[in-house]
Amino acid sequence: MIIVEGLTKRFGKRTAVDGLSFAVRPGVVTGFLGPNGAGKSTTMRMIVGLDRPAAGSVLVDGRPYAELDAPLRTVGALLDAGWARSRNSARTHLRWVASLNGISRERVEELLRLVGLREVAGQRVGTLSLGMRQRLGMAMALLGDPRILLFDEPMNGLDPEGIHWVRGLLRGFAAEGRTVLVSSHLLSEMAITADEVVVIGAGRLITSGSTRDFIERTTRAAVLVRTPGGARLTETLRRAGHQVDLRPDGTLAVTGTTAARVGELAAECGEVLHELRTDHGSLEEAFMRTTYDAVEYRATTAAPASESTQ
């Protein structure tokens, strides 16, 4: 388990993390979410003792990281896939780290197979693709078979097969009762992978808890309808007191009612339905709503060419 209490970190006059508190439970995958510059990477670095906080504390498995007897066997972290020496081969790099921590060469070979690097293990790290370096970083994190895992953007640079593999890996670790904290901007993947979320902005906690609860309390459910008789059904629904919005793809989004009631009203006015389902919102929508005021760098929407050239 990871317990963060009142964590604060400043770089000069800028406060990167501001009184942050949250807990990461074992047995679930916890997504660590926030806009760029929110303080996620800095927080993870403080958890493993790479940065010293100005205030607050972190307990990892009940103790500060610096007091752990065998850190690599307690915590495995992938925070920077590019830190390994580029001249060493992937196998040499892992063997070197393993030897410093009393870990066998057999464990190195086991991990090379697990992360899919056995065929390129003899290549220099500097020649590996970003995705392969990510896999090497994961192997590094897993060397000590740790109970607690921290991954910062582990899916960065991976192809769809690799992303699918990481998803299964993380959920497998959680099923074994390990503590898993993963930071990622791939919200569609986090919606599938993360059981719980910790959302921060401008270094402060915005919310934490169940991923499903976060989505349901932050977004508004809508009944989505696709029909060739959109105008007539819209009139019927509005007369019944329901709000109807036409989406760009031609789908009707109906709020304030249920899919069953929409189906009944469609039958009453004789309309054929090609699609009828309930949209409970998405993690992306919930994230955008809750972090809007915490975005440090916001892009503006470009004007259409016809306007910008006038």
Wavefront OBJ file of the C-alpha trace (Angstrom):
o trace
v 0.000 0.000 0.000
v 1.081 3.573 -0.660
v -0.038 6.400 1.635
v 0.689 9.986 0.615
v 0.068 12.667 3.249
v 0.302 16.424 2.664
v 3.021 16.054 0.047
v 4.480 19.348 -1.202
v 7.312 20.019 -3.639
v 8.613 23.361 -4.875
v 11.054 24.191 -7.654
v 12.134 27.749 -6.933
v 8.976 29.851 -6.762
v 6.853 27.231 -8.529
v 4.874 24.758 -6.435
v 4.726 21.503 -8.394
v 2.896 19.471 -5.741
v 0.725 21.232 -3.179
v -0.436 19.426 -0.019
v -1.306 16.240 -1.883
v -2.870 13.312 0.005
v -4.175 9.985 -1.298
v -3.859 6.236 -0.798
v -3.203 3.431 -3.287
v -4.696 0.102 -2.208
v -3.369 -3.362 -3.014
v -5.372 -5.648 -5.262
v -6.531 -2.968 -7.715
v -5.025 -0.966 -10.564
v -5.050 2.724 -9.665
v -4.828 5.243 -12.501
v -2.897 8.403 -11.663
v -4.403 11.071 -13.912
v -3.893 14.774 -14.521
v -3.056 17.300 -17.237
v 0.523 18.001 -18.310
v 2.315 19.792 -15.486
v -0.123 18.529 -12.841
v 2.691 17.027 -10.736
v 2.223 13.316 -11.456
v 5.824 12.483 -12.350
v 7.168 14.614 -9.482
v 4.879 12.796 -7.052
v 6.020 9.396 -8.285
v 9.644 10.457 -7.963
v 9.012 11.479 -4.356
v 7.356 8.127 -3.631
v 10.586 6.317 -4.539
v 12.895 8.873 -2.934
v 14.313 10.468 -6.098
v 12.991 13.903 -5.075
v 12.777 15.215 -1.543
v 9.483 16.862 -0.535
v 9.349 20.306 1.059
v 6.599 19.000 3.323
v 4.512 15.899 3.884
v 5.355 12.222 3.830
v 5.016 8.992 1.861
v 4.733 5.510 3.343
v 5.456 2.555 1.083
v 4.428 -0.749 2.597
v 4.209 1.067 5.933
v 7.662 2.694 5.820
v 9.441 5.580 4.095
v 11.154 4.379 0.927
v 14.614 5.244 2.319
v 14.045 2.860 5.250
v 13.134 -0.198 3.163
v 15.519 -3.116 3.686
v 15.387 -4.253 0.050
v 13.841 -1.463 -2.056
v 14.000 -3.329 -5.384
v 12.181 -6.292 -3.868
v 9.481 -4.049 -2.398
v 8.950 -1.395 -5.082
v 9.392 -1.661 -8.836
v 9.240 1.576 -10.793
v 9.305 2.572 -14.440
v 9.712 6.336 -14.423
v 12.037 6.921 -17.390
v 12.446 4.367 -20.162
v 15.508 6.142 -21.553
v 17.882 6.120 -18.589
v 19.706 2.827 -19.350
v 23.227 3.069 -20.800
v 22.854 3.112 -24.567
v 26.101 1.151 -25.201
v 25.041 -1.832 -23.098
v 22.851 -4.573 -24.438
v 19.436 -5.104 -22.866
v 20.659 -8.363 -21.283
v 23.875 -6.792 -19.963
v 21.949 -3.916 -18.429
v 19.520 -6.204 -16.619
v 22.311 -8.509 -15.436
v 24.241 -5.539 -14.058
v 21.256 -4.287 -12.032
v 20.453 -7.841 -10.918
v 24.021 -8.454 -9.707
v 23.928 -5.312 -7.567
v 20.805 -6.608 -5.833
v 21.628 -10.295 -5.435
v 19.214 -11.393 -8.161
v 20.005 -14.406 -10.326
v 20.703 -14.461 -14.059
v 17.852 -16.935 -14.389
v 15.476 -14.193 -13.259
v 16.889 -11.912 -15.956
v 16.213 -14.501 -18.669
v 12.720 -15.094 -17.278
v 11.916 -11.389 -17.533
v 13.368 -11.028 -21.026
v 10.892 -13.696 -22.104
v 8.024 -12.119 -20.159
v 8.423 -8.665 -21.712
v 9.091 -9.983 -25.213
v 12.753 -8.930 -25.535
v 14.457 -12.309 -25.718
v 15.111 -12.047 -29.471
v 16.725 -8.588 -29.190
v 18.357 -9.002 -25.778
v 21.835 -8.818 -27.331
v 21.232 -5.503 -29.062
v 22.517 -2.235 -27.653
v 19.910 -0.278 -25.742
v 20.567 2.754 -27.927
v 19.373 0.853 -31.022
v 16.063 -0.222 -29.484
v 12.809 1.500 -30.338
v 10.926 3.489 -27.706
v 8.480 0.623 -27.289
v 11.314 -1.858 -26.728
v 12.938 0.476 -24.195
v 9.586 0.641 -22.412
v 9.574 -3.147 -22.219
v 13.144 -3.087 -20.886
v 12.094 -0.566 -18.239
v 9.267 -2.866 -17.178
v 11.682 -5.778 -16.894
v 13.870 -3.583 -14.703
v 10.920 -2.720 -12.477
v 10.019 -6.397 -12.099
v 13.513 -7.726 -11.330
v 12.940 -8.017 -7.585
v 9.400 -9.446 -7.955
v 8.102 -6.433 -5.952
v 4.769 -6.116 -4.150
v 4.343 -2.482 -5.234
v 4.578 -1.248 -8.832
v 4.765 2.308 -10.175
v 4.580 2.913 -13.912
v 4.768 6.384 -15.487
v 3.292 6.306 -19.028
v 4.106 2.592 -19.573
v 2.141 2.436 -22.843
v 4.058 5.274 -24.470
v 5.594 4.086 -27.744
v 3.846 0.713 -27.748
v 1.836 -0.667 -30.651
v -1.734 -1.981 -30.098
v -0.446 -5.474 -29.269
v 1.954 -4.004 -26.735
v -0.764 -1.879 -25.134
v -2.992 -4.940 -24.858
v -0.114 -6.847 -23.265
v 0.560 -4.096 -20.685
v -3.132 -3.965 -19.795
v -3.148 -7.690 -19.066
v 0.122 -7.442 -17.152
v -1.158 -4.677 -14.849
v -4.464 -6.381 -14.175
v -2.656 -9.655 -13.539
v -0.433 -8.021 -10.918
v -3.451 -6.498 -9.193
v -5.199 -9.886 -9.185
v -2.179 -11.251 -7.300
v -2.802 -8.668 -4.567
v -0.033 -6.252 -5.536
v -0.294 -2.472 -5.353
v -0.296 -0.956 -8.857
v -0.117 2.795 -9.575
v 0.008 3.786 -13.240
v 0.126 7.239 -14.790
v -1.142 7.563 -18.352
v -2.677 10.048 -20.770
v -4.375 7.211 -22.676
v -7.738 7.674 -20.990
v -9.517 5.086 -23.120
v -7.031 2.508 -21.821
v -7.307 3.715 -18.245
v -11.088 3.331 -18.473
v -10.523 -0.357 -19.243
v -7.543 -0.973 -16.966
v -7.948 1.155 -13.829
v -10.300 0.037 -11.054
v -9.678 3.279 -9.171
v -8.366 6.723 -10.085
v -6.487 9.532 -8.398
v -7.014 12.759 -10.359
v -4.822 15.793 -9.684
v -4.464 19.251 -11.181
v -1.948 22.013 -10.467
v -0.363 19.727 -7.875
v -3.565 19.316 -5.849
v -5.980 16.441 -5.426
v -9.185 16.825 -7.440
v -10.772 13.473 -6.662
v -10.017 9.831 -5.893
v -12.019 6.625 -5.747
v -13.716 4.114 -8.012
v -13.324 4.778 -11.743
v -16.974 3.930 -12.379
v -18.203 6.183 -9.558
v -16.042 9.042 -10.850
v -17.567 8.756 -14.320
v -21.148 8.410 -13.089
v -21.072 11.347 -10.692
v -19.231 13.640 -13.110
v -20.978 12.958 -16.406
v -24.641 12.962 -17.379
v -26.158 9.781 -18.781
v -27.988 10.054 -22.089
v -30.091 7.716 -24.205
v -28.700 7.553 -27.744
v -31.159 6.980 -30.576
v -30.616 6.494 -34.290
v -33.726 6.581 -36.472
v -34.704 7.624 -40.007
v -37.605 9.595 -38.494
v -35.524 11.880 -36.304
v -37.657 15.015 -36.637
v -40.911 13.301 -35.704
v -39.382 11.393 -32.767
v -37.684 14.554 -31.524
v -41.027 16.365 -31.457
v -42.653 13.464 -29.580
v -39.856 13.300 -27.001
v -39.889 17.039 -26.400
v -43.646 17.063 -25.947
v -43.113 14.405 -23.264
v -40.752 16.818 -21.471
v -37.387 15.314 -22.432
v -34.341 17.235 -23.676
v -33.174 16.134 -27.129
v -29.903 17.151 -28.762
v -28.801 16.246 -32.287
v -25.193 15.041 -32.414
v -22.958 15.621 -35.474
v -23.293 11.973 -36.563
v -27.099 12.262 -36.680
v -27.683 10.472 -33.371
v -30.280 11.882 -30.990
v -29.075 12.280 -27.392
v -32.019 12.222 -24.998
v -31.621 13.180 -21.334
v -33.995 12.984 -18.414
v -35.450 9.574 -19.258
v -34.645 5.914 -19.816
v -34.020 3.826 -22.926
v -37.207 1.867 -22.200
v -39.312 5.023 -22.162
v -37.739 6.296 -25.396
v -38.543 2.954 -27.027
v -42.156 3.192 -25.856
v -42.552 6.724 -27.229
v -40.991 5.677 -30.545
v -43.501 2.814 -30.813
v -46.386 5.158 -30.044
v -45.476 7.481 -32.930
v -44.655 4.593 -35.257
v -40.935 5.277 -35.688
v -38.397 2.562 -36.518
v -35.233 2.587 -34.366
v -31.879 1.546 -35.806
v -30.086 2.041 -32.485
v -31.172 2.515 -28.872
v -28.685 2.462 -26.015
v -27.701 4.270 -22.848
v -24.442 6.221 -22.768
v -23.199 6.555 -19.189
v -20.399 8.925 -20.140
v -16.679 8.256 -20.483
v -13.552 8.645 -18.407
v -12.324 11.202 -20.937
v -15.451 13.323 -20.484
v -15.236 13.089 -16.693
v -11.532 13.968 -16.791
v -12.057 16.981 -19.063
v -14.870 18.308 -16.890
v -12.954 18.031 -13.613
v -9.542 19.227 -14.804
v -10.628 22.084 -17.093
v -9.505 24.814 -14.688
v -6.227 23.029 -13.908
v -4.836 22.853 -17.463
v -1.544 24.743 -17.531
v -1.155 25.041 -21.298
v -4.351 25.247 -23.315
v -4.393 25.275 -27.110
v -6.848 27.503 -28.953
v -9.080 26.301 -31.747
v -7.843 27.563 -35.097
v -10.225 29.683 -37.139
v -11.555 28.125 -40.359
v -9.424 28.878 -43.408
v -12.167 31.024 -44.947
v -12.123 33.302 -41.905
v -8.364 33.415 -41.310
v -7.673 34.498 -44.885
v -10.149 37.345 -44.929
l 1 2 3 4 5 6 7 8 9 10 11 12 13 14 15 16 17 18 19 20 21 22 23 24 25 26 27 28 29 30 31 32 33 34 35 36 37 38 39 40 41 42 43 44 45 46 47 48 49 50 51 52 53 54 55 56 57 58 59 60 61 62 63 64 65 66 67 68 69 70 71 72 73 74 75 76 77 78 79 80 81 82 83 84 85 86 87 88 89 90 91 92 93 94 95 96 97 98 99 100 101 102 103 104 105 106 107 108 109 110 111 112 113 114 115 116 117 118 119 120 121 122 123 124 125 126 127 128 129 130 131 132 133 134 135 136 137 138 139 140 141 142 143 144 145 146 147 148 149 150 151 152 153 154 155 156 157 158 159 160 161 162 163 164 165 166 167 168 169 170 171 172 173 174 175 176 177 178 179 180 181 182 183 184 185 186 187 188 189 190 191 192 193 194 195 196 197 198 199 200 201 202 203 204 205 206 207 208 209 210 211 212 213 214 215 216 217 218 219 220 221 222 223 224 225 226 227 228 229 230 231 232 233 234 235 236 237 238 239 240 241 242 243 244 245 246 247 248 249 250 251 252 253 254 255 256 257 258 259 260 261 262 263 264 265 266 267 268 269 270 271 272 273 274 275 276 277 278 279 280 281 282 283 284 285 286 287 288 289 290 291 292 293 294 295 296 297 298 299 300 301 302 303 304 305 306 307 308 309 310
